[in-house]
Amino acid sequence: MAEGGRVVAGKVVILGAGQAGVQTAASLRECGYGGDIVLVGDEPHPPYQRPPLSKAFLKDEITAERLHLKPPTFYADRGIQLVTGCHVGRIDPRERHLELTEGGTLSYDHLVLATGTRPRLPALEGIGLANVFAIRSIANVDALRPTLTENGRVVIVGGGYIGLEVAAVLRDKGMSVAIVEAEDRLLKRVTSEPVSRFFDSLHRANGVEILTRVRVKALIGETKVSGVALEDGRIVPADVVLLAVGAIANTELASAAGIAVSDGVLVDIYGRTSAAGIFACGDCARFPSRRYDRSVRIESVQNAIDQAKCVAATIAGKPTPHDPVPWFWSDQYRTKLQIAGLSDSRDDVSVDGEPGSGPFAVEYRRAGRLVAVDAIDNARAHMLSRRRIAEETAS
């Protein structure tokens, strides 16, 4: 597309070919938008789902083709120009074009930033050793799989959802797994003690070693990692290390272009950034939520889809505000956690059911209003909670 510095004109250019980018393009057509649409991705693959990377794809239960968000004909049939393996070096909001690292420019009338996130990599000695991984892409999993040998020892740094999901997959493969978490319990940043205790017990029962209240000092080895050195002096043997300590929003291009950012590209309830003609949606975008009385950046498939629809409607002249009840899920072993709402502002926690003895749910309230529910193997509670939260946080 950019060979020889050729200029490719596009009415709407969508930067980022993940869930949010694809949904924006699809929704523009559904809204009746008839202009040119160019969808730009930096990976060589067609747009694909990321949640299965740490689950079914890592297990080899599905192929890369089954990850694809849309069939090959989808884009051509809708007049969407899909460009893969393309890297953008700079956004010029005044001239309304993108400068491509391969050479050339891509002009736009409206630009949508759907640049997503990347894994947070801690500043650790030894992070460059072989067999040290983070999971964000097909390429990451393709590189990880050959190192997962029978009787291999894997240390996962970080006790969040990604770390726990990978731990479950690797234990099902029969590998030795240890989780190192700096906080005093798993999932502390995202859920309550009852849910943390449940998943701690679940993983220990499946043979995972869990180390909490301890920080990693360094990764050790000569050319390949052989262990994780902890600040308390212990060394945890490792043939493979997975770093799962969160994600960082990809905001560098926006920031360099003078667009307002703060742990995400800042947008209004219609997905508009501080720059004329530029929008943002999905994992990279931070938006104001009246429902939760603050700005939020949500990393989820549901939010990517809903916010992309909002941006498409705004561009198409049919603006609709975006302020959803977020929902998420996590599969670990044969257990499904379904989350509705945001629980971090809670002032009350109650448990419905007996954790460890069957389906249960944990409800979170703020000033008496239901703001979130964690449902474990309890699909009915999850579905009902989404409606209840919507009603109780509507004003």
C-alpha positions as CSV (number, residue, x, y, z in Angstrom):
1,M,0.0,0.0,0.0
2,A,2.8,2.4,0.8
3,E,5.4,1.3,-1.8
4,G,7.1,4.2,-3.5
5,G,5.5,6.7,-1.2
6,R,2.2,6.4,-3.0
7,V,-0.7,8.2,-1.2
8,V,-3.8,6.1,-0.5
9,A,-6.9,8.1,0.2
10,G,-9.5,6.9,2.7
11,K,-12.6,8.7,4.0
12,V,-12.5,6.8,7.3
13,V,-9.2,5.2,8.4
14,I,-9.4,2.8,11.3
15,L,-6.0,2.2,12.9
16,G,-6.0,-1.2,14.7
17,A,-7.5,-4.3,13.2
18,G,-8.8,-6.0,16.4
19,Q,-12.3,-6.4,17.7
20,A,-12.9,-2.7,18.0
21,G,-11.5,-1.9,14.6
22,V,-13.5,-4.6,12.8
23,Q,-16.7,-3.7,14.6
24,T,-16.2,0.0,13.7
25,A,-15.9,-0.8,10.0
26,A,-18.9,-3.2,10.1
27,S,-21.1,-0.8,12.0
28,L,-20.3,2.1,9.6
29,R,-21.7,0.1,6.8
30,E,-24.7,-1.0,8.9
31,C,-25.3,2.7,9.7
32,G,-25.5,3.4,6.0
33,Y,-22.1,5.0,5.7
34,G,-21.2,5.0,2.0
35,G,-17.6,6.4,1.9
36,D,-14.3,4.7,1.8
37,I,-13.2,2.6,4.8
38,V,-9.6,1.5,5.3
39,L,-8.9,-0.9,8.2
40,V,-5.2,-1.0,9.1
41,G,-3.5,-3.7,11.2
42,D,0.2,-4.1,12.1
43,E,0.1,-7.9,12.3
44,P,0.3,-10.1,9.2
45,H,-2.9,-12.0,10.1
46,P,-6.5,-11.1,9.3
47,P,-8.3,-9.6,12.3
48,Y,-8.7,-12.2,15.0
49,Q,-10.1,-12.8,18.5
50,R,-7.6,-12.5,21.4
51,P,-9.4,-14.0,24.4
52,P,-9.0,-17.6,23.2
53,L,-5.2,-17.1,22.9
54,S,-4.7,-18.0,26.6
55,K,-7.3,-20.8,26.5
56,A,-8.5,-22.8,23.5
57,F,-5.8,-21.7,21.1
58,L,-3.0,-22.4,23.6
59,K,-4.6,-25.8,24.1
60,D,-4.4,-26.5,20.4
61,E,-8.2,-27.0,20.4
62,I,-8.7,-24.4,17.6
63,T,-6.6,-23.3,14.7
64,A,-5.5,-19.7,13.9
65,E,-8.1,-19.7,11.1
66,R,-10.9,-20.3,13.6
67,L,-9.7,-17.2,15.6
68,H,-10.5,-14.9,12.6
69,L,-13.3,-12.4,13.4
70,K,-14.8,-12.5,10.0
71,P,-14.5,-14.8,6.9
72,P,-12.2,-13.6,4.1
73,T,-15.0,-12.4,1.9
74,F,-16.5,-10.1,4.6
75,Y,-14.3,-7.1,3.9
76,A,-14.4,-7.1,0.1
77,D,-18.2,-7.7,0.2
78,R,-18.7,-4.5,2.2
79,G,-16.1,-2.4,0.4
80,I,-13.7,-2.4,3.4
81,Q,-10.1,-2.2,2.4
82,L,-8.2,-4.4,4.8
83,V,-4.4,-3.6,5.1
84,T,-2.3,-6.0,7.2
85,G,1.3,-5.8,8.2
86,C,1.3,-2.0,8.0
87,H,3.0,0.2,10.7
88,V,2.2,3.8,11.3
89,G,4.9,6.1,12.5
90,R,3.1,9.4,13.0
91,I,-0.4,11.0,12.9
92,D,-0.6,14.5,11.4
93,P,-4.0,15.9,12.7
94,R,-3.6,19.2,10.8
95,E,-3.0,17.6,7.4
96,R,-5.2,14.6,8.3
97,H,-2.9,11.9,7.2
98,L,-0.9,9.0,8.7
99,E,2.8,8.7,7.9
100,L,3.7,5.0,7.4
101,T,7.0,3.5,8.5
102,E,7.3,1.7,5.2
103,G,7.1,5.1,3.4
104,G,4.2,7.1,2.1
105,T,1.1,8.4,3.7
106,L,-2.5,7.5,4.2
107,S,-5.0,10.3,4.2
108,Y,-8.3,10.4,6.1
109,D,-11.4,12.6,6.8
110,H,-12.1,10.7,10.0
111,L,-9.6,8.6,11.9
112,V,-10.5,5.9,14.5
113,L,-7.8,4.8,16.9
114,A,-8.4,1.2,17.9
115,T,-4.8,0.5,18.8
116,G,-5.5,-1.7,21.8
117,T,-3.0,-2.6,24.5
118,R,0.3,-4.4,24.8
119,P,1.6,-6.6,27.7
120,R,3.2,-4.7,30.6
121,L,6.8,-5.8,30.9
122,P,8.5,-5.3,34.3
123,A,12.0,-3.9,34.4
124,L,13.7,-7.2,35.4
125,E,17.2,-8.4,35.0
126,G,17.2,-11.4,32.7
127,I,14.0,-10.4,30.9
128,G,15.7,-10.9,27.6
129,L,16.6,-14.6,28.2
130,A,15.1,-17.3,26.0
131,N,11.8,-18.9,27.1
132,V,10.5,-15.7,28.7
133,F,7.1,-14.8,27.2
134,A,4.0,-12.6,27.4
135,I,0.8,-13.5,25.6
136,R,-0.9,-10.9,23.4
137,S,-0.7,-12.3,19.8
138,I,-0.8,-15.5,17.7
139,A,2.9,-15.1,17.3
140,N,3.4,-15.1,21.1
141,V,1.5,-18.4,21.5
142,D,3.2,-19.9,18.5
143,A,6.6,-19.2,20.1
144,L,5.5,-20.4,23.5
145,R,4.0,-23.7,22.5
146,P,7.2,-25.5,21.5
147,T,8.8,-24.7,24.9
148,L,5.9,-26.4,26.8
149,T,7.5,-29.8,27.1
150,E,6.3,-32.7,29.2
151,N,7.4,-32.4,32.8
152,G,8.5,-28.8,32.1
153,R,8.4,-26.2,34.9
154,V,6.6,-23.0,34.2
155,V,6.6,-19.9,36.5
156,I,3.9,-17.3,35.9
157,V,4.6,-13.9,37.2
158,G,1.2,-12.3,38.1
159,G,-1.9,-13.7,39.6
160,G,-4.5,-12.0,37.4
161,Y,-7.0,-13.5,35.0
162,I,-4.5,-14.2,32.1
163,G,-2.0,-15.8,34.5
164,L,-4.7,-18.0,36.1
165,E,-6.1,-19.0,32.7
166,V,-2.7,-20.1,31.4
167,A,-2.0,-21.9,34.7
168,A,-5.2,-24.0,34.2
169,V,-4.3,-24.9,30.6
170,L,-0.7,-25.9,31.5
171,R,-1.9,-28.0,34.5
172,D,-4.3,-29.8,32.1
173,K,-1.2,-30.5,30.0
174,G,0.5,-32.0,33.1
175,M,3.1,-29.3,33.5
176,S,4.5,-28.1,36.8
177,V,3.2,-24.5,37.4
178,A,4.0,-21.9,40.0
179,I,2.4,-18.5,40.3
180,V,4.2,-15.6,41.8
181,E,2.0,-12.7,43.0
182,A,3.3,-9.5,44.7
183,E,-0.1,-8.8,46.4
184,D,-1.4,-10.8,49.4
185,R,-3.9,-12.7,47.3
186,L,-4.7,-13.6,43.7
187,L,-6.9,-11.2,41.7
188,K,-6.7,-8.5,44.4
189,R,-6.9,-5.6,41.9
190,V,-10.1,-6.9,40.3
191,T,-12.2,-8.8,42.8
192,S,-13.1,-9.5,46.5
193,E,-11.6,-11.9,49.0
194,P,-14.3,-14.6,48.6
195,V,-13.6,-14.9,44.9
196,S,-9.8,-14.7,45.4
197,R,-10.1,-17.5,48.0
198,F,-12.2,-19.7,45.7
199,F,-9.7,-19.4,42.8
200,D,-6.7,-19.9,45.1
201,S,-8.3,-23.1,46.4
202,L,-9.2,-24.2,42.9
203,H,-5.7,-23.8,41.6
204,R,-4.0,-25.4,44.6
205,A,-6.4,-28.4,44.3
206,N,-5.2,-28.7,40.7
207,G,-1.6,-28.8,41.7
208,V,-0.5,-25.2,41.2
209,E,2.1,-23.7,43.6
210,I,1.0,-20.2,44.6
211,L,3.4,-17.7,46.2
212,T,1.9,-14.4,47.4
213,R,3.4,-11.4,49.1
214,V,6.6,-11.8,47.3
215,R,8.3,-9.8,44.5
216,V,10.5,-11.0,41.7
217,K,14.1,-9.8,41.9
218,A,15.4,-11.2,38.6
219,L,15.2,-13.9,36.0
220,I,18.3,-16.1,36.0
221,G,20.0,-18.3,33.5
222,E,22.8,-18.1,30.9
223,T,21.1,-17.9,27.5
224,K,17.8,-19.5,28.5
225,V,15.9,-18.9,31.7
226,S,16.4,-21.4,34.5
227,G,14.8,-19.8,37.5
228,V,13.0,-16.9,39.1
229,A,14.9,-15.2,41.9
230,L,12.6,-13.7,44.5
231,E,13.4,-10.7,46.8
232,D,13.2,-12.9,49.9
233,G,16.1,-15.0,48.6
234,R,14.3,-18.0,47.2
235,I,14.8,-19.2,43.7
236,V,11.9,-20.9,41.9
237,P,13.2,-23.3,39.1
238,A,11.8,-22.5,35.7
239,D,12.1,-23.9,32.2
240,V,9.6,-21.2,31.0
241,V,8.5,-17.9,32.5
242,L,5.3,-16.2,31.5
243,L,4.9,-12.5,32.4
244,A,1.3,-11.7,33.1
245,V,1.3,-8.4,35.1
246,G,-1.2,-6.4,33.1
247,A,-1.5,-4.4,30.0
248,I,-0.6,-0.9,28.8
249,A,-2.8,1.1,26.4
250,N,-1.1,1.9,23.1
251,T,-1.3,5.7,23.2
252,E,2.1,6.8,21.9
253,L,0.9,7.8,18.5
254,A,-2.0,9.8,19.9
255,S,0.2,11.5,22.5
256,A,2.8,12.5,19.9
257,A,0.1,14.0,17.8
258,G,-1.1,16.2,20.7
259,I,-4.2,14.2,21.4
260,A,-5.1,14.1,25.1
261,V,-4.2,10.8,26.9
262,S,-4.2,9.5,30.4
263,D,-3.8,5.8,30.8
264,G,-5.7,5.6,27.5
265,V,-6.8,8.0,24.8
266,L,-9.3,10.3,26.3
267,V,-12.7,10.4,24.6
268,D,-16.2,11.8,25.3
269,I,-19.4,9.8,25.5
270,Y,-19.5,9.7,21.7
271,G,-15.9,8.4,21.2
272,R,-14.5,11.8,20.1
273,T,-10.9,12.6,21.1
274,S,-9.5,16.1,21.7
275,A,-8.5,16.4,18.0
276,A,-11.1,17.2,15.3
277,G,-12.0,14.2,13.2
278,I,-10.3,11.7,15.4
279,F,-12.1,9.1,17.5
280,A,-10.9,6.2,19.7
281,C,-12.6,3.0,20.9
282,G,-11.8,-0.4,22.6
283,D,-9.1,-1.2,25.0
284,C,-7.0,1.9,24.3
285,A,-9.9,4.4,25.0
286,R,-10.8,6.0,28.3
287,F,-14.3,7.4,28.5
288,P,-16.5,9.2,31.1
289,S,-19.1,6.9,32.8
290,R,-21.9,8.6,34.5
291,R,-23.0,5.2,35.7
292,Y,-19.8,4.9,37.7
293,D,-19.1,8.6,38.3
294,R,-15.6,8.5,36.8
295,S,-13.6,7.9,33.7
296,V,-12.9,4.2,32.8
297,R,-10.8,2.2,30.4
298,I,-12.3,-1.2,29.9
299,E,-10.4,-4.2,28.4
300,S,-13.2,-6.5,27.2
301,V,-14.8,-7.8,24.0
302,Q,-18.1,-6.4,25.0
303,N,-16.8,-2.9,25.5
304,A,-14.8,-3.0,22.2
305,I,-18.0,-3.9,20.3
306,D,-20.3,-1.4,22.0
307,Q,-17.9,1.5,21.9
308,A,-17.1,0.8,18.2
309,K,-20.8,0.9,17.4
310,C,-21.0,4.3,19.2
311,V,-18.1,5.7,17.2
312,A,-19.5,4.4,13.9
313,A,-22.9,6.0,14.7
314,T,-21.2,9.3,15.6
315,I,-19.3,9.4,12.3
316,A,-22.4,8.4,10.4
317,G,-24.3,11.3,11.9
318,K,-26.4,9.3,14.4
319,P,-24.6,9.9,17.7
320,T,-25.5,7.6,20.6
321,P,-23.8,8.0,24.0
322,H,-21.7,5.1,25.3
323,D,-22.1,4.2,29.0
324,P,-22.6,0.5,29.3
325,V,-22.8,-2.1,32.1
326,P,-19.5,-3.8,31.4
327,W,-19.3,-7.6,31.4
328,F,-16.4,-10.0,31.2
329,W,-15.6,-13.7,31.6
330,S,-12.8,-16.1,32.5
331,D,-12.6,-19.9,32.0
332,Q,-10.3,-21.8,34.3
333,Y,-10.4,-25.6,34.3
334,R,-14.1,-26.5,34.2
335,T,-15.1,-23.3,36.1
336,K,-16.6,-20.2,34.4
337,L,-16.4,-16.8,36.1
338,Q,-18.8,-14.2,34.6
339,I,-18.5,-10.6,35.8
340,A,-21.0,-7.8,35.4
341,G,-20.2,-4.2,36.3
342,L,-17.2,-2.7,38.0
343,S,-16.6,-3.6,41.6
344,D,-13.6,-1.4,42.5
345,S,-15.8,1.3,44.0
346,R,-17.7,-1.0,46.3
347,D,-18.4,-0.4,50.0
348,D,-20.3,-3.6,50.6
349,V,-19.8,-7.2,49.6
350,S,-22.3,-10.1,50.0
351,V,-22.1,-13.7,49.0
352,D,-25.1,-15.7,47.7
353,G,-24.3,-19.4,47.9
354,E,-21.4,-21.4,49.3
355,P,-18.1,-21.0,47.5
356,G,-16.6,-24.4,46.7
357,S,-20.0,-26.2,47.1
358,G,-21.6,-25.3,43.9
359,P,-22.7,-22.2,41.9
360,F,-22.5,-19.0,43.8
361,A,-22.4,-15.2,43.2
362,V,-20.8,-12.3,45.0
363,E,-22.7,-8.9,44.9
364,Y,-21.0,-5.5,45.2
365,R,-22.8,-2.4,46.3
366,R,-22.0,1.3,46.6
367,A,-24.3,3.4,48.8
368,G,-26.9,0.6,48.6
369,R,-26.9,0.3,44.8
370,L,-25.8,-2.8,43.0
371,V,-22.7,-1.9,41.0
372,A,-21.2,-5.4,40.1
373,V,-21.7,-9.1,40.4
374,D,-19.2,-12.0,40.1
375,A,-21.0,-15.2,39.2
376,I,-19.2,-18.5,39.4
377,D,-20.8,-21.3,37.4
378,N,-24.0,-19.4,37.7
379,A,-25.2,-18.1,34.3
380,R,-28.6,-17.2,35.5
381,A,-27.2,-14.9,38.3
382,H,-25.0,-13.2,35.7
383,M,-27.8,-12.5,33.2
384,L,-30.1,-11.2,35.9
385,S,-27.4,-9.0,37.5
386,R,-26.7,-7.2,34.2
387,R,-30.3,-6.0,34.1
388,R,-30.3,-5.1,37.8
389,I,-27.1,-3.2,37.6
390,A,-28.3,-1.2,34.6
391,E,-31.4,-0.2,36.5
392,E,-29.7,0.7,39.8
393,T,-26.9,2.7,38.2
394,A,-29.0,4.4,35.6
395,S,-29.1,7.8,37.4
